[in-house]
Amino acid sequence: MSISVYSGELSTRTVIDGIKKIKAAFPNLPPDFYDILSDRIKENGFSDMRFVNAINHVIDTCKYPTPTIADFIGYDKQIKLYSYDEMLVKINFAGNSVSFPWDNYKPVKFMDREKLVWVHNDDIRKYKLKIYER
């Protein structure tokens, strides 16, 4: 199980500013590229932050003269979620190791999920998630 770290809406202003930035970085893209990109980011449920981060990522990493729409659409950051049963398996594999899984993962309640999931402490800190307290 995993979940995107991005949530929220995609505003028209962000799309306009993003396309302007893409045009400046990749001036040889055909004009209809931007119409298709706009459609695809909306259909794929992008948020403002995901679109901005996708643009920056493509600008920083594009190895060819021009990017593809898939380069933008494929960008996402996911948090790995573990169920209680998966945590028990981790404990089984950890055995007598120095790093015990319960020390590195904490329970988190995501959105409207009824069951708790466990998330690595680094992701909890990085994405400012709230640890479930009984």
N, CA, C and O of each residue as an XYZ file, in Angstrom:
536
protein
N       0.838     -1.173      0.000
C       0.000      0.000      0.000
C       0.888      1.244      0.000
O       1.926      1.291      0.661
N       0.468      2.209     -0.730
C       1.147      3.503     -0.692
C       0.130      4.571     -1.056
O      -0.926      4.293     -1.625
N       0.484      5.802     -0.708
C      -0.413      6.916     -0.971
C       0.424      8.114     -1.388
O       1.539      8.301     -0.901
N      -0.111      8.916     -2.282
C       0.586     10.117     -2.732
C       0.681     11.118     -1.597
O      -0.241     11.243     -0.791
N       1.790     11.826     -1.537
C       1.933     12.879     -0.524
C       1.190     14.139     -0.945
O       1.038     15.066     -0.149
N       0.727     14.178     -2.191
C       0.060     15.366     -2.706
C      -1.448     15.244     -2.597
O      -2.026     14.193     -2.877
N      -2.068     16.324     -2.189
C      -3.522     16.392     -2.165
C      -3.921     17.843     -2.420
O      -3.092     18.750     -2.347
N      -5.155     18.040     -2.709
C      -5.640     19.393     -2.951
C      -6.046     19.588     -4.392
O      -6.020     18.665     -5.205
N      -6.416     20.802     -4.678
C      -6.943     21.163     -5.991
C      -5.846     21.692     -6.908
O      -4.752     22.042     -6.468
N      -6.170     21.737     -8.179
C      -5.302     22.325     -9.198
C      -5.970     23.608     -9.678
O      -7.063     23.570    -10.244
N      -5.322     24.727     -9.455
C      -5.908     26.006     -9.836
C      -5.497     26.404    -11.255
O      -4.439     26.009    -11.745
N      -6.339     27.176    -11.890
C      -6.063     27.679    -13.236
C      -4.796     28.523    -13.238
O      -4.008     28.451    -14.181
N      -4.590     29.309    -12.208
C      -3.403     30.167    -12.105
C      -2.128     29.326    -12.108
O      -1.151     29.678    -12.769
N      -2.138     28.218    -11.371
C      -0.961     27.342    -11.323
C      -0.692     26.719    -12.684
O       0.462     26.599    -13.095
N      -1.745     26.322    -13.383
C      -1.575     25.743    -14.719
C      -0.977     26.782    -15.664
O      -0.044     26.473    -16.406
N      -1.493     27.990    -15.648
C      -0.991     29.065    -16.526
C       0.474     29.367    -16.216
O       1.302     29.447    -17.123
N       0.789     29.534    -14.933
C       2.178     29.821    -14.540
C       3.106     28.658    -14.884
O       4.243     28.862    -15.309
N       2.609     27.444    -14.697
C       3.415     26.259    -15.006
C       3.708     26.132    -16.486
O       4.834     25.823    -16.875
N       2.706     26.368    -17.312
C       2.904     26.286    -18.764
C       3.877     27.366    -19.222
O       4.702     27.126    -20.103
N       3.786     28.527    -18.639
C       4.718     29.613    -18.967
C       6.157     29.185    -18.652
O       7.072     29.442    -19.435
N       6.347     28.538    -17.513
C       7.679     28.077    -17.114
C       8.184     26.974    -18.056
O       9.359     26.955    -18.423
N       7.295     26.066    -18.438
C       7.676     24.979    -19.364
C       8.063     25.568    -20.714
O       9.049     25.142    -21.315
N       7.294     26.545    -21.198
C       7.608     27.196    -22.480
C       8.978     27.859    -22.435
O       9.725     27.802    -23.411
N       9.310     28.479    -21.325
C      10.613     29.129    -21.191
C      11.746     28.096    -21.163
O      12.811     28.320    -21.738
N      11.510     26.977    -20.497
C      12.550     25.947    -20.378
C      12.696     25.107    -21.642
O      13.798     24.670    -21.973
N      11.591     24.880    -22.348
C      11.586     24.025    -23.534
C      10.866     24.740    -24.678
O       9.730     24.395    -25.005
N      11.513     25.726    -25.285
C      10.830     26.553    -26.294
C      10.462     25.812    -27.583
O       9.676     26.332    -28.375
N      11.003     24.622    -27.814
C      10.733     23.896    -29.065
C       9.511     22.978    -28.996
O       9.221     22.281    -29.968
N       8.800     22.961    -27.891
C       7.610     22.114    -27.801
C       6.499     22.688    -28.682
O       6.335     23.905    -28.757
N       5.734     21.816    -29.350
C       4.650     22.309    -30.205
C       3.519     22.914    -29.377
O       3.305     22.507    -28.235
N       2.799     23.872    -29.934
C       1.731     24.557    -29.188
C       0.652     23.628    -28.622
O       0.146     23.875    -27.528
N       0.293     22.560    -29.352
C      -0.766     21.680    -28.857
C      -0.298     20.792    -27.691
O      -1.126     20.164    -27.032
N       0.991     20.733    -27.434
C       1.527     19.994    -26.293
C       0.878     20.491    -25.001
O       0.527     19.695    -24.131
N       0.723     21.805    -24.882
C       0.233     22.405    -23.642
C      -1.245     22.127    -23.409
O      -1.677     21.975    -22.266
N      -2.026     22.060    -24.488
C      -3.445     21.706    -24.343
C      -3.585     20.271    -23.832
O      -4.381     19.990    -22.936
N      -2.798     19.377    -24.417
C      -2.854     17.970    -24.006
C      -2.337     17.823    -22.573
O      -2.935     17.104    -21.773
N      -1.235     18.496    -22.244
C      -0.692     18.434    -20.891
C      -1.724     18.942    -19.875
O      -1.937     18.309    -18.841
N      -2.352     20.060    -20.160
C      -3.376     20.609    -19.255
C      -4.493     19.610    -19.028
O      -4.935     19.409    -17.897
N      -4.945     18.992    -20.089
C      -6.005     17.992    -19.982
C      -5.555     16.806    -19.134
O      -6.294     16.346    -18.265
N      -4.347     16.313    -19.385
C      -3.861     15.123    -18.693
C      -3.604     15.357    -17.207
O      -3.860     14.470    -16.393
N      -3.100     16.540    -16.841
C      -2.863     16.778    -15.412
C      -4.183     16.901    -14.655
O      -4.274     16.517    -13.489
N      -5.199     17.434    -15.320
C      -6.522     17.520    -14.684
C      -7.125     16.125    -14.532
O      -7.650     15.778    -13.475
N      -7.043     15.331    -15.597
C      -7.586     13.970    -15.568
C      -6.882     13.088    -14.551
O      -7.489     12.170    -13.999
N      -5.609     13.358    -14.300
C      -4.830     12.556    -13.356
C      -4.868     13.103    -11.933
O      -4.128     12.633    -11.068
N      -5.718     14.085    -11.687
C      -5.947     14.578    -10.344
C      -4.774     15.302     -9.701
O      -4.556     15.189     -8.495
N      -4.027     16.036    -10.494
C      -2.891     16.775     -9.957
C      -3.354     17.888     -9.022
O      -4.421     18.474     -9.205
N      -2.538     18.160     -8.031
C      -2.738     19.327     -7.166
C      -1.759     20.404     -7.625
O      -0.881     20.142     -8.447
N      -1.911     21.604     -7.097
C      -0.975     22.676     -7.429
C       0.463     22.265     -7.130
O       1.344     22.420     -7.976
N       0.700     21.744     -5.937
C       2.062     21.407     -5.523
C       2.653     20.272     -6.363
O       3.837     20.298     -6.697
N       1.839     19.289     -6.700
C       2.356     18.185     -7.523
C       2.741     18.695     -8.903
O       3.767     18.280     -9.442
N       1.947     19.583     -9.488
C       2.260     20.115    -10.814
C       3.536     20.955    -10.777
O       4.401     20.815    -11.642
N       3.648     21.816     -9.787
C       4.850     22.647     -9.651
C       6.087     21.763     -9.466
O       7.111     21.982    -10.112
N       5.991     20.771     -8.589
C       7.127     19.879     -8.362
C       7.448     19.033     -9.588
O       8.615     18.750     -9.856
N       6.419     18.626    -10.337
C       6.647     17.857    -11.567
C       7.401     18.699    -12.598
O       8.328     18.209    -13.243
N       7.009     19.945    -12.750
C       7.687     20.841    -13.695
C       9.147     21.002    -13.303
O      10.038     20.864    -14.141
N       9.392     21.291    -12.040
C      10.767     21.476    -11.582
C      11.591     20.201    -11.762
O      12.760     20.256    -12.144
N      10.975     19.064    -11.485
C      11.663     17.782    -11.648
C      12.028     17.544    -13.118
O      13.149     17.135    -13.422
N      11.095     17.798    -14.016
C      11.363     17.575    -15.446
C      12.435     18.551    -15.937
O      13.320     18.159    -16.699
N      12.369     19.787    -15.522
C      13.395     20.758    -15.924
C      14.776     20.297    -15.438
O      15.766     20.404    -16.162
N      14.827     19.793    -14.223
C      16.099     19.370    -13.642
C      16.630     18.060    -14.206
O      17.841     17.835    -14.181
N      15.760     17.186    -14.715
C      16.202     15.838    -15.076
C      16.013     15.443    -16.539
O      16.457     14.363    -16.930
N      15.377     16.268    -17.357
C      15.106     15.895    -18.747
C      16.419     15.689    -19.499
O      17.251     16.593    -19.570
N      16.598     14.482    -20.064
C      17.850     14.138    -20.740
C      17.791     14.340    -22.248
O      18.824     14.286    -22.915
N      16.648     14.561    -22.775
C      16.483     14.735    -24.215
C      16.184     16.201    -24.506
O      15.937     16.979    -23.585
N      16.204     16.569    -25.750
C      15.943     17.984    -26.059
C      14.576     18.473    -25.580
O      14.427     19.631    -25.190
N      13.589     17.595    -25.612
C      12.254     17.998    -25.157
C      11.633     16.886    -24.313
O      11.856     15.705    -24.583
N      10.864     17.253    -23.306
C      10.201     16.248    -22.474
C       8.933     15.724    -23.145
O       8.445     16.288    -24.124
N       8.426     14.646    -22.598
C       7.142     14.107    -23.040
C       6.095     14.426    -21.976
O       6.432     14.791    -20.850
N       4.856     14.289    -22.335
C       3.777     14.484    -21.373
C       3.917     13.468    -20.236
O       3.649     13.780    -19.076
N       4.333     12.267    -20.579
C       4.510     11.222    -19.564
C       5.560     11.611    -18.519
O       5.464     11.190    -17.366
N       6.551     12.400    -18.903
C       7.552     12.853    -17.932
C       6.896     13.679    -16.821
O       7.295     13.586    -15.660
N       5.917     14.464    -17.166
C       5.215     15.284    -16.174
C       4.197     14.445    -15.397
O       4.141     14.503    -14.169
N       3.398     13.667    -16.125
C       2.332     12.877    -15.513
C       2.889     11.817    -14.574
O       2.282     11.505    -13.550
N       4.032     11.271    -14.922
C       4.622     10.198    -14.121
C       5.214     10.649    -12.796
O       5.602      9.819    -11.974
N       5.286     11.947    -12.587
C       5.895     12.433    -11.355
C       4.919     12.340    -10.181
O       3.787     12.817    -10.256
N       5.374     11.726     -9.116
C       4.604     11.656     -7.878
C       5.548     11.219     -6.773
O       6.583     10.609     -7.042
N       5.207     11.519     -5.561
C       5.929     11.024     -4.395
C       4.929     10.252     -3.562
O       3.836     10.733     -3.265
N       5.319      9.059     -3.196
C       4.434      8.174     -2.458
C       5.014      7.862     -1.084
O       6.230      7.788     -0.904
N       4.137      7.685     -0.145
C       4.518      7.207      1.178
C       4.094      5.746      1.244
O       2.959      5.405      0.912
N       5.008      4.890      1.672
C       4.696      3.472      1.848
C       3.930      3.298      3.151
O       4.364      3.762      4.205
N       2.807      2.637      3.070
C       1.965      2.366      4.224
C       2.000      0.877      4.539
O       1.993      0.041      3.635
N       2.039      0.559      5.809
C       2.058     -0.850      6.219
C       0.863     -1.137      7.117
O       0.537     -0.351      8.007
N       0.222     -2.258      6.876
C      -0.865     -2.700      7.738
C      -0.256     -3.331      8.996
O       0.953     -3.551      9.067
N      -1.087     -3.612      9.960
C      -0.624     -4.259     11.182
C      -0.006     -5.614     10.847
O       1.045     -5.970     11.380
N      -0.656     -6.365      9.970
C      -0.137     -7.682      9.581
C       1.227     -7.562      8.909
O       2.111     -8.383      9.152
N       1.403     -6.552      8.071
C       2.697     -6.349      7.418
C       3.774     -5.976      8.436
O       4.937     -6.348      8.281
N       3.386     -5.248      9.469
C       4.338     -4.913     10.525
C       4.764     -6.169     11.278
O       5.930     -6.301     11.650
N       3.835     -7.086     11.504
C       4.183     -8.339     12.170
C       5.174     -9.146     11.340
O       6.074     -9.780     11.892
N       5.017     -9.128     10.024
C       5.968     -9.808      9.141
C       7.345     -9.147      9.258
O       8.361     -9.841      9.315
N       7.385     -7.822      9.295
C       8.651     -7.099      9.454
C       9.348     -7.517     10.753
O      10.565     -7.701     10.781
N       8.579     -7.662     11.810
C       9.153     -8.067     13.097
C       9.736     -9.467     12.987
O      10.818     -9.741     13.506
N       9.018    -10.345     12.314
C       9.516    -11.713     12.117
C      10.868    -11.715     11.413
O      11.781    -12.441     11.806
N      10.989    -10.893     10.366
C      12.237    -10.831      9.609
C      13.337    -10.108     10.370
O      14.517    -10.382     10.150
N      12.976     -9.191     11.257
C      13.980     -8.426     12.001
C      14.712     -9.303     13.003
O      15.903     -9.111     13.247
N      14.011    -10.254     13.579
C      14.643    -11.142     14.558
C      15.300    -10.365     15.678
O      14.652     -9.575     16.364
N      16.582    -10.591     15.858
C      17.336     -9.933     16.926
C      18.164     -8.767     16.414
O      19.173     -8.415     17.024
N      17.762     -8.167     15.318
C      18.548     -7.069     14.759
C      18.513     -5.852     15.680
O      17.652     -5.736     16.553
N      19.460     -4.960     15.468
C      19.567     -3.747     16.278
C      18.365     -2.841     16.053
O      17.864     -2.225     16.994
N      17.903     -2.758     14.816
C      16.801     -1.866     14.460
C      15.486     -2.641     14.503
O      15.206     -3.441     13.611
N      14.709     -2.415     15.503
C      13.441     -3.112     15.669
C      12.338     -2.326     14.954
O      12.231     -1.120     15.175
N      11.517     -2.950     14.110
C      10.518     -2.226     13.312
C       9.611     -1.295     14.102
O       9.275     -0.217     13.609
N       9.198     -1.674     15.320
C       8.286     -0.807     16.061
C       8.958      0.508     16.435
O       8.272      1.496     16.697
N      10.296      0.536     16.463
C      11.013      1.774     16.776
C      11.050      2.723     15.576
O      11.128      3.939     15.747
N      10.996      2.171     14.375
C      11.145      2.963     13.158
C       9.835      3.342     12.480
O       9.829      4.162     11.562
N       8.736      2.757     12.917
C       7.431      3.007     12.312
C       6.436      3.368     13.401
O       6.479      2.824     14.505
N       5.549      4.282     13.083
C       4.517      4.699     14.028
C       3.153      4.614     13.355
O       3.048      4.727     12.134
N       2.096      4.412     14.167
C       0.746      4.341     13.583
C       0.241      5.734     13.195
O       0.442      6.717     13.908
N      -0.410      5.774     12.057
C      -0.971      7.018     11.523
C      -2.358      6.704     11.006
O      -2.594      5.633     10.446
N      -3.274      7.638     11.195
C      -4.617      7.483     10.633
C      -4.710      8.423      9.448
O      -4.640      9.642      9.611
N      -4.869      7.865      8.248
C      -4.927      8.658      7.032
C      -6.355      8.937      6.642
O      -7.186      8.032      6.564
N      -6.630     10.205      6.399
C      -7.902     10.659      5.872
C      -9.075      9.947      6.529
O      -9.256     10.037      7.744
N      -9.868      9.243      5.736
C     -11.067      8.619      6.288
C     -10.902      7.113      6.475
O     -11.893      6.396      6.611
N      -9.669      6.632      6.482
C      -9.451      5.198      6.683
C      -9.834      4.822      8.108
O      -9.504      5.532      9.057
N     -10.527      3.708      8.248
C     -10.930      3.252      9.571
C      -9.768      2.598     10.305
O      -9.641      2.737     11.521
N      -8.926      1.892      9.573
C      -7.833      1.164     10.200
C      -6.567      2.014     10.200
O      -6.358      2.863      9.333
N      -5.740      1.759     11.195
C      -4.448      2.431     11.272
C      -3.490      1.840     10.252
O      -3.601      0.673      9.874
N      -2.562      2.650      9.820
C      -1.455      2.187      8.993
C      -0.172      2.645      9.666
O      -0.177      3.610     10.432
N       0.920      1.960      9.385
C       2.197      2.332      9.974
C       3.055      2.965      8.900
O       3.118      2.491      7.766
N       3.723      4.059      9.286
C       4.534      4.840      8.363
C       5.910      5.023      8.999
O       6.033      5.173     10.214
N       6.933      5.006      8.160
C       8.299      5.181      8.661
C       8.452      6.566      9.294
O       7.891      7.549      8.809
N       9.213      6.625     10.372
C       9.428      7.883     11.103
C       9.950      9.002     10.207
O       9.572     10.160     10.386
N      10.808      8.677      9.252
C      11.339      9.705      8.344
C      10.222     10.365      7.538
O      10.216     11.583      7.362
N       9.275      9.557      7.049
C       8.148     10.107      6.285
C       7.215     10.911      7.190
O       6.657     11.924      6.766
N       7.048     10.469      8.412
C       6.206     11.204      9.358
C       6.777     12.596      9.581
O       6.044     13.585      9.574
N       8.090     12.670      9.779
C       8.735     13.978      9.976
C       8.695     14.817      8.704
O       8.332     15.993      8.731
N       9.069     14.200      7.599
C       9.174     14.926      6.326
C       7.842     15.529      5.896
O       7.794     16.666      5.426
N       6.767     14.771      6.056
C       5.463     15.216      5.564
C       4.540     15.694      6.693
O       3.348     15.920      6.489
N       5.128     15.840      7.888
C       4.404     16.385      9.048
C       3.090     15.649      9.308
O       2.034     16.264      9.458
N       3.182     14.324      9.359
C       2.005     13.507      9.626
C       1.776     13.422     11.127
O       2.714     13.520     11.918
N       0.543     13.242     11.500
C       0.199     13.159     12.916
C       0.164     11.702     13.345
O      -0.566     10.886     12.782
N       0.977     11.391     14.363
C       1.022     10.046     14.904
C      -0.257      9.797     15.674
O      -0.727     10.663     16.412
N      -0.815      8.614     15.501
C      -2.049      8.248     16.198
C      -1.735      8.009     17.669
O      -0.859      7.212     18.006
N      -2.442      8.694     18.521
C      -2.311      8.523     19.979
C      -3.607      7.930     20.496
O      -4.691      8.392     20.139
N      -3.503      6.922     21.324
C      -4.710      6.296     21.882
C      -5.290      7.116     22.977
O      -6.308      6.738     23.559
